[in-house]
């Protein structure tokens, strides 16, 4: 493995600084109110440098969401290894997703809209950056191997349907400023989806 050069370390530090400043500004001032110029100024780089690292403002949010999904994947793997039931692990994932959406209510809609972006390249980039369905698959695979899931749908399709359900329920809740309990809404949605994937 080749050592990281000074130039590469500087680029990584610059990207991390841009990312940290952007997320801080998004949380303090709102995503829509924060411009690429604001981020560049706060990170002490030119606007062009910002776009060298992030081709559009929403790309910063993809890094933010990817960190969350990575954290959920690590936690799910540990819990499953410790004998926690796949259903309980899924419930915990949805609980943490609800907490994320509630805490960063202004950041979730633009992040979710990226997955639904009409530009297929941007939508694909967002989907790949936020592999929630893969975390769900980690939980459902043991159930599939035990023969507890229906056979007429592939595991991939079931996981995508559950991930899509989370996306739409949370997006509706955050975009329309719902006052209800998102965690409760997601718990009900997950229960309905799991009821649909188990064998009768």
C-alpha positions in Angstrom: 0.0 0.0 0.0 1.5 3.3 -1.1 1.9 6.1 1.5 -0.5 9.1 1.2 1.3 12.1 -0.2 1.3 15.5 1.4 -0.8 16.8 -1.5 -3.4 14.1 -0.9 -3.5 14.8 2.8 -4.0 18.5 2.1 -6.8 17.7 -0.3 -8.5 15.5 2.3 -8.2 18.2 5.0 -9.6 20.8 2.6 -12.6 18.5 1.7 -13.2 17.8 5.4 -13.1 21.5 6.2 -15.6 22.3 3.3 -17.9 19.5 4.5 -17.8 20.6 8.2 -18.5 24.3 7.3 -21.3 23.3 4.9 -23.1 21.1 7.4 -22.7 23.8 10.2 -24.1 26.4 7.9 -27.0 24.2 6.7 -27.9 23.5 10.4 -27.6 27.1 11.5 -29.0 29.0 8.5 -31.0 26.4 6.6 -30.1 24.4 3.5 -32.0 26.6 1.1 -30.6 29.8 2.6 -27.0 28.6 2.4 -25.2 29.2 -0.9 -22.0 27.6 -2.3 -20.4 31.1 -1.9 -21.3 31.1 1.8 -19.7 27.6 2.2 -16.6 28.6 0.2 -16.2 31.8 2.2 -16.6 30.0 5.6 -14.1 27.3 4.5 -11.6 29.9 3.2 -11.5 28.5 -0.3 -12.7 29.9 -3.7 -16.2 29.1 -5.0 -14.5 27.2 -7.8 -12.6 25.0 -5.2 -15.9 24.2 -3.6 -17.2 22.9 -6.9 -14.0 20.9 -7.4 -15.0 18.9 -4.3 -18.7 19.0 -4.6 -20.3 19.4 -8.0 -23.6 20.7 -6.4 -24.7 21.7 -3.0 -26.8 18.6 -2.4 -23.6 16.4 -2.8 -22.5 17.6 0.6 -25.7 16.2 2.1 -24.9 12.8 0.4 -21.7 12.6 2.4 -23.8 13.5 5.5 -26.4 10.8 4.8 -23.7 8.3 3.9 -22.1 8.7 7.4 -25.5 8.0 8.9 -26.1 4.9 6.8 -22.5 3.6 7.6 -23.2 4.1 11.3 -26.5 2.2 11.1 -24.8 -0.6 9.2 -22.1 -1.0 11.8 -24.6 -1.0 14.6 -26.9 -3.5 12.9 -24.0 -5.8 12.2 -22.9 -5.7 15.9 -26.4 -6.3 17.2 -27.0 -9.2 14.9 -23.7 -10.8 15.9 -24.8 -10.3 19.6 -28.0 -12.3 18.9 -30.5 -9.5 18.7 -33.4 -10.6 16.5 -33.4 -9.2 13.0 -36.9 -7.7 13.6 -35.6 -5.8 16.7 -32.5 -4.6 14.7 -34.8 -3.2 12.0 -37.0 -1.5 14.6 -33.8 0.1 16.1 -32.7 1.3 12.6 -36.1 2.9 12.0 -36.0 4.5 15.4 -32.6 6.1 14.7 -33.7 7.2 11.3 -36.7 8.9 12.9 -34.4 10.7 15.4 -32.2 11.9 12.6 -35.1 13.2 10.6 -36.6 14.9 13.7 -33.3 16.5 14.7 -32.3 17.6 11.2 -35.7 18.3 9.8 -34.5 20.9 7.4 -31.8 18.6 5.9 -33.8 15.5 5.2 -36.1 16.8 2.3 -33.2 18.0 0.0 -31.4 14.7 0.8 -34.4 12.6 0.0 -35.2 14.6 -3.2 -31.8 13.7 -4.5 -32.8 10.1 -4.5 -35.9 11.2 -6.6 -33.9 13.6 -8.8 -35.2 13.7 -12.4 -31.6 13.7 -13.5 -30.9 9.9 -13.6 -27.1 10.4 -13.0 -27.8 12.4 -9.8 -30.5 10.0 -8.7 -28.1 7.0 -9.2 -25.3 8.8 -7.3 -27.7 9.5 -4.4 -29.0 5.9 -4.4 -25.4 4.6 -4.3 -24.3 7.0 -1.6 -27.3 6.0 0.7 -27.5 2.2 0.6 -30.2 1.9 3.2 -31.6 -1.1 1.4 -28.3 -2.9 2.0 -28.6 -2.3 5.7 -32.1 -3.7 5.6 -30.9 -6.7 3.6 -28.4 -7.4 6.3 -31.3 -7.8 8.7 -33.7 -9.7 6.4 -31.1 -12.2 5.0 -31.1 -14.4 8.2 -34.9 -14.5 8.0 -34.7 -15.5 4.3 -32.2 -18.2 5.1 -34.5 -19.5 7.8 -37.3 -19.8 5.2 -39.5 -17.2 7.0 -39.9 -14.8 4.1 -42.2 -15.2 1.1 -40.7 -16.8 -2.0 -42.5 -14.8 -4.7 -40.4 -11.6 -4.1 -36.6 -11.4 -4.2 -34.8 -10.3 -1.1 -33.5 -7.3 -3.0 -37.0 -6.2 -3.9 -38.3 -6.6 -0.4 -35.4 -4.5 1.0 -35.9 -1.8 -1.6 -39.7 -1.6 -0.8 -39.0 -1.2 2.9 -36.3 1.5 2.2 -38.7 3.3 -0.2 -41.4 3.2 2.4 -39.1 4.9 5.0 -38.1 7.5 2.4 -41.7 8.4 1.5 -43.1 8.4 5.0 -40.2 10.5 6.4 -40.3 12.8 3.4 -44.0 13.5 3.7 -43.5 14.1 7.5 -40.6 16.5 7.1 -41.7 18.3 4.0 -45.2 19.1 5.3 -44.1 20.0 8.8 -46.1 17.3 10.4 -46.5 17.6 14.2 -47.1 13.9 14.7 -44.6 11.5 16.1 -42.4 10.3 13.2 -41.0 7.4 15.2 -44.5 6.1 15.7 -45.4 6.6 12.0 -42.3 4.7 10.9 -42.9 1.9 13.5 -46.4 1.4 12.0 -45.1 1.5 8.4 -42.3 -1.0 9.2 -44.8 -3.4 10.9 -47.0 -3.3 7.8 -44.1 -3.9 5.5 -42.8 -6.8 7.6 -46.2 -8.3 7.7 -46.1 -8.2 3.9 -42.8 -10.0 3.5 -43.3 -12.8 6.0 -44.7 -16.1 4.7 -48.4 -16.7 5.5 
